[in-house]
Structure formats: C-alpha cells, structure tokens
C-alpha cells in the first residue's frame, strides 16, 4: 500500500455496526504510531489520509455538535477533539488541518458529500497563495 486512510471507526460483528476506536486525536496518534512501526523504513513514502465523518463551518461548534449528536452515543467533547469531525470557523478548521499535517503527516483528507456544510470556504482558504494570507 502507498496510502493509509484512517476513519476513526472499526467494524463490529455486523456490517451496520461500528465502534469509535481511535476517534480522538490521541487515538489517531496511536494509529499513526502503529503504521509507523509496521511500515518501518517505508513510512516516509506513505501518504496518510483521513476520512472526515462530518465537516461544518460554524461560529458555534459546540451547539452544532450538540444538535447533531442528540440521538447518537458520541459525546460532544469527543467530537470536538476528533480529527474526524472538522467543525468550527473557517480559520479554526484550516488551523486544524495544518496541525494534522505537521503533527501526524496527514497529506490529504476526504470529506463525505452531503456532510460538509460550508466546507468549500475551507478549501478556498487553503488554496490561497501564502502571500495572500494575513
């Protein structure tokens, strides 16, 4: 493999059930460390990717996530910490993506269609030349 994609989930016994293993930032760190160990000398040549479960540009991420998770067993605090939930103002999401690149070597992300409210603003901001960034 040349690409390793992290989802934050693992399958359970049935196809429609999932466990949120490694869904937090610490969990991603453990997964990346595992891949680093297993890949050995090949690790620097691997592309690391995240499958973002939900992305939303909002000034109030806590309220957004509280509503989104009202009938789900995912705690809001866990969702706020999760690299698989990119929710917040444009600049905060951009900062988070840069952090994921610097800290873990994530070279790209995939965001589900229909689960990415306002994310085109993030893409536009990240695409700006460095000289235009304030």
Protein Blocks (a to p, Z undefined) as FASTA:
>chain_A
ZZdcdehiacdfbfkbccdehkbmklmmmmmmmmmmmnmmmmmmpccddddfbdcddfbl
mlmmmmmmmmccbdfklmmmpmkbccddfklmmmmmmmmmmmnopabdcddehiaghklm
mmmmmmpcfklpZZ
